[in-house]
């Protein structure tokens, strides 16, 4: 929750602040205008996570200023597609943050991972790791457990089959693959968990910078495979974390049904 809102409400409840003062303090709390951005501080209350800083196209100073304000108001901050200069500025602005150079992310304030089945991120090759790591960082920032299987593509499918226990216990599976993108269909025929496929721009010329993998994944014959955009590890990670959180709260089909007359609070 937004720190300003929480501290203000606590002050009103304790009698340290009057209603009029609280209203004045919160008058512009939902968003904040900077010369180059309007920060949506209400995002965490609506969507469960603060606004994410997409660094591509922003100067390092701009990214750091936005990230710092998000961090100060919410206690969590995730920046994606952060180059080395972006990362340096963000780490200066938020000393508590950490930089994942492979994922091109800078993050601060990750909550402890929830208990329950993990999100499993599977890559076809080592070259798919930057996109996979972006998904891993995103999942962790949303407080969901995550595991990885790296370099288990269809050119040596026995490598994937050797990890049957990990595939079976996963709550959600993210499949990251370039080239012809076949791994998503193979995994889709092996597991019961929801599958989010991420085409990557890895591959030779006829892969058309990920278009071939995207079309193959969209045309998958395996049931239950959904697809995000090319190289969109963040989008896949965010969606997978939300799905896994719902499964953990008993909303999936495998959860035990409540006893007759029992009212189950799934929002707690």
N, C-alpha and C positions, 0 to 999 in steps of 0.2 A: 504493500500500500504506500501511497505517497507520504513521505515523512512529514511534510508540512501539515497535511490534513490530520494525520494521526496525532502529532504533538498538540495541535490546536484543540482537537476533540478531547484529548486527555486533560488539557489545561482547563477546559470548560467544565468537564466532569468533576475535577478536583476543586473547582471554585477559584483557581488562580487567574482565570480570565473570564470576563463577562461576555454575554452573547453579542453585544454591539461590537466589541473589540475583535471578537472572532470573525464576525461577518466582514469587518473591514480588512482583516488579515487575509481572508480567503477570497476577496473580491475578484482577484485576477488569477486564482490559483490553477485553473485548468490548462492554461497555456502561457507561454512566455515568448515575447518577441525580441529577437536579436536582430542586428542589422542585416544578417544574411540567412536567418532561419526563424521559424515559429515553432517552438518546441511544444509538443503535445504531452503535457504532464498528466493528463487524465487517462493516458493510454493503459497504464497498469491497472487502474480500476475497471476499465471497460473490458480489456482483452487479457488481463492477467500477467502482462509483462510490459516494462517501460518501452518507450520508443527506442528502436535500434538505430545506431548511427551507421549509415552506409557511406563509407569514406570515399569511394570512387567519385571523382568529379568535384570533391571538396578539397580545399587547401588543408594542409596539416593543422594550421591555426584554427580554422573553422571547425574541423572535426574535434579538436581538443576542447574548444569552448563549448560545443554542444554536449560532448561526452561528460565534461565536468559538471554541467548544470543538471543533466540527467542523473548522474551519480549523487549529487548533493540532495536532490529531491526524492530519489527513490531508493538509494542504497544499493542499486544494481545498475550495471552498464555493460552493454555489448556493442562493440564496433566491428563491422565486417569490411572485407576488401581493403584492409589497412596496409598500405605500403610501409616501407621502413621509416620514412619521414613522418607519416601519420602516427606510427607506433611510438616514435620518440616523443612527439608532442603530447600524445595521450598519456604516456607514462610519466611525463613531467607534470601534467595536470592532475593525474590520479596516481599517486605513488603506490597505492594498494593494488593497482591493476597488474595483469600479467599478459604477455604477448606470446601468441602461438604463430611463429613465422610461417609454418607450413600452411596453416589454415587462413593466414592473413587476418587474424582476429586479435582484438584487445578486449579483455573482459575483467570485470570486478564485481565482487559481491555474490558469487555463486552460492546457492543454498545447498545444504546437505542433500545427497541423493535420496529419493524416496525408496522405501522397500518395495519389493515385487519384481516381476519379470523385467529384464532390461530391454531397451531398444538395441537391436543388433545392426551395426553398420558394416556392410560387406562390400569390398572393392574387387573388381575384376583384375586390376593390375596396380602396381606400385605408382604408376603415373596418375592414377585416380585419387591419390591420397589428399591433395590439397582440397578437393571438393568434399571428400569424406571427413576430413578433419574439421572443416567448417560446420558440417552437420553434428559432429561429436561435441564441439564447443557449444553449439546452440542447445543441444539436448541437456548438457550439463548445466547450463545457465537457467534452464527451466526446471531444474531439480529432479530430473529423471535419470535412473541408472542407465549406463550405456556400455556396450562391449563392441569389439571390432574383430572382423576377419579380413585379412589383407592378402591380396594377390591370389585369389582362388577362382580365376576366370575359367571359361569353358575350354580353353586350349589344354587344360589339365584338370578336368572336372573332378577327378579323384581327390584333389586337394580340398574341394568343397565338401564332398561326401564324408571326408574324415572328421568333419566338425558337426555331425548330426546332432549331438547333445546341445550344442550352442544354438543351432537352428530351431530345435524343438522347444527350448525354454524361453525363446524370445517373445516379448509381447508385441512388438512391431519390428519389421525388418526393412532397412533401407538398403537398396542395391545400387551401387555406384559403378557405372561402366561406360566406356567409350567404344571405339571401333564399331562393331556391329550391334552392340548392346544386348547380346543374347542372354547374359547371365540372369537378367530379371525374369525371363520366362522359365529358366531352369529352376531358380529358387521358388518361383510361383507354383511349380509342380511338386514341391517337396514339403512346404510348410502350411500351417493353417492360419498363421498370423497375417494381419494386413501387411501388404508390401507396397513401399513407396520407391519407385524407380527414378534414378537421377542419371540422365544421359550426360556424358562429359564431352568436351571438345577434343579429347585425346584420339588420335588416329591419323592415318594418311589421307591424301587428297580426296578420295571418294567418300570419306566419312563426313566431308563438308562441315568441319568444325562442330561436330556433334549432331547434325541434322539426321544422319543415317541412324544413329543410336536412338534419337528421339522418336523417329517414325517406327522403328522396330519395336520399341517399348510400348508405344501407343497401339500397335497392332498385335500385341502379345496374345497368344492363345491361352495363356494361363489365367484362370479366374482370380479376381481380387487384386490385380496389379494396377495401381494408379501412378501417374507420371507427373513430375514437376519439370520446370524449364531446364534448359541446358546449363550445366555447372551450378545449379541452384541448391547447393548443400544447405544453406541457411533455411530455405523454404521447406525442404524435406525434413530437416531436423526439427523445426518448429512444429510442423504438422504431426510428426511422429511422437514428439513429446506430449502434445495435447491428447492424441489418441491413447497413448500409454497411460496418461494420468486418468482418463476416463475408465480404462480397463481396471486400473488399480482401485477405483472407487466402486467397482461392482456393476458398471453399466454395460459390460460386454455380455455376449450370449453364454459364456462359460461360467459366469458367476452363479452362485447358488441362489435359488429363488427364496424370497422372504417367506417366513411362516405366515399362515393365514392370519389376517388382522394386523400383521406387523407393518409399521411404517418405517421405511429405511431412509435416512437422511444422507443423500449422496453428495450434498454440497458442503459438508463439514470439512 
